[in-house]
């Protein structure tokens, strides 16, 4: 097998087959809180722009479905997200050819949810796509990369989550400064 064949296999057009295009393209839009929706309108705009990405990849506009039920809903548990549940149902029923999202690994907050979604997509022949590429969870290399992205995302999410509290090592408070000063003298 030549190197050119390897390159061709990695191109989005080679991963997207007629059976994918016969099914819907699902654009999943979410942000974790109402505050994020209000303060990060650019992120919301970029997520809705994935409709155009789906069209550019070959889906008819009439086949592109936007699921935005989870805007402003925390991803702490998959159970609280009706849009995510709808997405999983559509994938499982074989109605989806591709799921599009920004930072795909953030579709699910926990590694368990992410790997479950990857497995369902793999079994159903569903691709995952974002601004950075098109991935086939049924392909070993793509699944490995998606798994790593999910693991890194989960780790970073934990760091950001912990840093958002009054963690003295991250964000000293006045009380801590006063108690440190009184210990010295």
Backbone torsions as a table, in degrees:
resi	resn	phi	psi	omega
1	UNK	NA	134.2	-177.8
2	UNK	-86.0	161.9	177.9
3	UNK	-61.8	-34.9	179.2
4	UNK	-60.0	-37.1	178.8
5	UNK	-64.4	-40.2	177.1
6	UNK	-60.7	-44.4	-180.0
7	UNK	-62.4	-42.5	-179.1
8	UNK	-62.7	-39.7	-177.8
9	UNK	-64.2	-27.9	-177.8
10	UNK	-83.6	-9.8	-178.0
11	UNK	-75.9	142.9	-179.1
12	UNK	-54.3	-39.5	-177.3
13	UNK	-63.9	-27.8	179.4
14	UNK	-79.1	-26.8	-179.9
15	UNK	-81.9	-33.0	-177.9
16	UNK	-83.4	114.2	-178.3
17	UNK	-110.3	166.8	-179.3
18	UNK	-53.8	-36.7	-180.0
19	UNK	-65.5	-27.3	174.5
20	UNK	-71.7	-45.2	-176.9
21	UNK	-68.3	-19.5	177.2
22	UNK	-75.8	-15.0	-178.7
23	UNK	-109.2	174.1	-176.1
24	UNK	-73.5	154.6	168.2
25	UNK	-104.0	121.9	-178.5
26	UNK	-105.5	120.7	175.4
27	UNK	-98.8	116.7	-178.6
28	UNK	-101.0	118.4	-177.0
29	UNK	-113.1	127.4	176.5
30	UNK	-156.4	153.5	167.2
31	UNK	-142.8	152.8	-167.6
32	UNK	-74.2	-22.4	-177.0
33	UNK	-149.3	160.1	176.3
34	UNK	-59.7	-36.5	179.3
35	UNK	-61.2	-43.4	177.7
36	UNK	-62.8	-38.8	179.1
37	UNK	-60.4	-42.3	-178.6
38	UNK	-73.6	-41.5	-173.4
39	UNK	-86.7	-21.5	-175.3
40	UNK	-120.9	57.4	-177.3
41	UNK	-64.0	-27.5	178.5
42	UNK	-63.8	-39.7	178.0
43	UNK	-62.7	-43.4	178.7
44	UNK	-62.2	-43.9	179.6
45	UNK	-60.9	-44.3	179.6
46	UNK	-62.9	-36.3	179.3
47	UNK	-67.7	-43.4	177.9
48	UNK	-67.2	-27.5	178.9
49	UNK	-67.9	-12.5	177.1
50	UNK	-64.8	-16.2	173.3
51	UNK	-59.0	-44.5	178.9
52	UNK	-66.0	-34.2	177.0
53	UNK	-63.0	-43.3	178.9
54	UNK	-61.6	-42.9	178.5
55	UNK	-63.4	-42.1	179.7
56	UNK	-64.4	-28.5	179.2
57	UNK	-81.1	-8.6	174.7
58	UNK	122.6	-5.6	178.9
59	UNK	-80.4	142.3	173.2
60	UNK	-70.4	144.3	-179.3
61	UNK	-54.9	-34.2	-179.6
62	UNK	-68.3	-16.3	178.9
63	UNK	-93.3	-4.6	-176.9
64	UNK	-91.8	123.0	-178.9
65	UNK	-115.2	129.7	177.4
66	UNK	-100.2	125.9	174.4
67	UNK	-109.7	107.2	-179.3
68	UNK	-124.8	24.4	180.0
69	UNK	-63.3	-20.9	-173.7
70	UNK	-101.1	15.3	175.1
71	UNK	-64.7	123.8	-180.0
72	UNK	82.2	14.1	-179.3
73	UNK	-114.4	128.8	179.9
74	UNK	-63.5	146.4	177.9
75	UNK	-97.2	16.7	-177.6
76	UNK	-55.2	-37.0	173.7
77	UNK	-135.0	141.4	179.4
78	UNK	-65.9	-27.7	-177.4
79	UNK	-62.5	-28.9	-176.7
80	UNK	-82.3	-5.4	-174.7
81	UNK	-109.3	101.5	-179.2
82	UNK	-64.6	-36.8	179.0
83	UNK	-64.4	-41.9	178.3
84	UNK	-64.0	-41.6	178.2
85	UNK	-62.3	-41.2	177.3
86	UNK	-62.4	-43.1	178.5
87	UNK	-59.4	-48.6	-179.9
88	UNK	-60.6	-41.6	178.4
89	UNK	-61.4	-47.0	-179.2
90	UNK	-63.5	-40.1	177.7
91	UNK	-62.5	-48.7	-177.4
92	UNK	-62.8	-34.1	-179.1
93	UNK	-78.5	-4.4	177.7
94	UNK	78.2	23.0	-177.9
95	UNK	-94.5	-3.7	-172.0
96	UNK	-115.8	136.1	174.9
97	UNK	-99.8	-32.6	-180.0
98	UNK	-151.4	143.8	171.9
99	UNK	-111.3	126.2	179.6
100	UNK	-112.2	140.7	177.0
101	UNK	-164.2	160.4	173.3
102	UNK	-85.9	135.0	-177.0
103	UNK	49.3	69.3	-173.5
104	UNK	-49.0	-37.4	-177.2
105	UNK	-66.6	-12.6	177.3
106	UNK	-87.5	0.9	175.4
107	UNK	-56.9	-37.6	179.7
108	UNK	-122.3	135.0	-175.3
109	UNK	-76.8	-34.7	-177.3
110	UNK	-102.9	155.0	177.3
111	UNK	-59.9	-37.3	-180.0
112	UNK	-61.8	-47.8	179.8
113	UNK	-64.2	-41.2	-178.7
114	UNK	-64.0	-47.3	-178.1
115	UNK	-69.6	-31.0	174.4
116	UNK	-64.8	-42.6	177.3
117	UNK	-63.6	-43.3	177.3
118	UNK	-58.8	-43.4	-179.9
119	UNK	-64.5	-44.0	178.5
120	UNK	-62.4	-42.7	178.1
121	UNK	-63.6	-41.5	179.4
122	UNK	-62.6	-47.6	-178.6
123	UNK	-65.4	-32.1	-177.5
124	UNK	-93.4	-2.1	180.0
125	UNK	70.0	36.9	-177.9
126	UNK	-101.5	134.3	175.8
127	UNK	-87.6	158.4	171.6
128	UNK	-118.0	139.5	-178.8
129	UNK	-143.9	152.7	175.3
130	UNK	-151.0	-168.9	179.2
131	UNK	-63.4	-25.7	-175.1
132	UNK	-91.7	-7.7	179.3
133	UNK	160.7	179.8	176.7
134	UNK	-118.6	132.2	-175.5
135	UNK	-125.3	142.9	176.8
136	UNK	-112.5	105.6	-179.7
137	UNK	-62.0	-14.0	175.7
138	UNK	-81.4	-11.2	177.6
139	UNK	-92.5	129.9	-176.3
140	UNK	-54.0	-49.6	-176.5
141	UNK	-64.7	-42.6	178.8
142	UNK	-65.1	-40.8	-179.5
143	UNK	-65.8	-38.8	176.8
144	UNK	-60.9	-47.6	179.4
145	UNK	-62.5	-45.0	178.9
146	UNK	-63.6	-38.8	177.4
147	UNK	-63.1	-42.7	177.2
148	UNK	-63.9	-42.8	178.1
149	UNK	-59.9	-41.1	178.6
150	UNK	-64.3	-42.5	179.6
151	UNK	-64.5	-44.6	178.6
152	UNK	-64.0	-43.8	179.7
153	UNK	-61.1	-42.2	179.1
154	UNK	-63.9	-41.9	178.8
155	UNK	-64.0	-45.5	179.6
156	UNK	-65.3	-36.4	178.2
157	UNK	-62.2	-40.9	178.4
158	UNK	-64.7	-39.8	178.3
159	UNK	-65.0	-47.1	179.5
160	UNK	-63.1	-40.2	-178.7
161	UNK	-64.4	-46.8	-180.0
162	UNK	-65.4	-36.9	-178.2
163	UNK	-71.3	-16.1	-178.6
164	UNK	-79.1	-11.1	176.2
165	UNK	-92.0	171.1	178.7
166	UNK	-75.6	69.6	179.4
167	UNK	-86.1	115.6	-173.3
168	UNK	-59.5	-33.2	-179.2
169	UNK	-73.1	-22.7	-179.4
170	UNK	-96.9	-43.2	-173.9
171	UNK	-140.9	89.6	-179.0
172	UNK	-61.1	144.0	177.7
173	UNK	-105.4	168.0	179.4
174	UNK	-61.1	-40.3	-178.9
175	UNK	-58.4	-42.1	179.1
176	UNK	-65.2	-42.4	179.4
177	UNK	-62.5	-41.7	179.5
178	UNK	-66.8	-40.7	-178.4
179	UNK	-69.5	-33.7	176.9
180	UNK	-67.1	-39.7	179.7
181	UNK	-66.7	-39.8	-178.9
182	UNK	-71.5	-26.3	177.1
183	UNK	-69.1	-30.1	-177.6
184	UNK	-76.1	-25.5	-168.5
185	UNK	-146.4	NA	NA
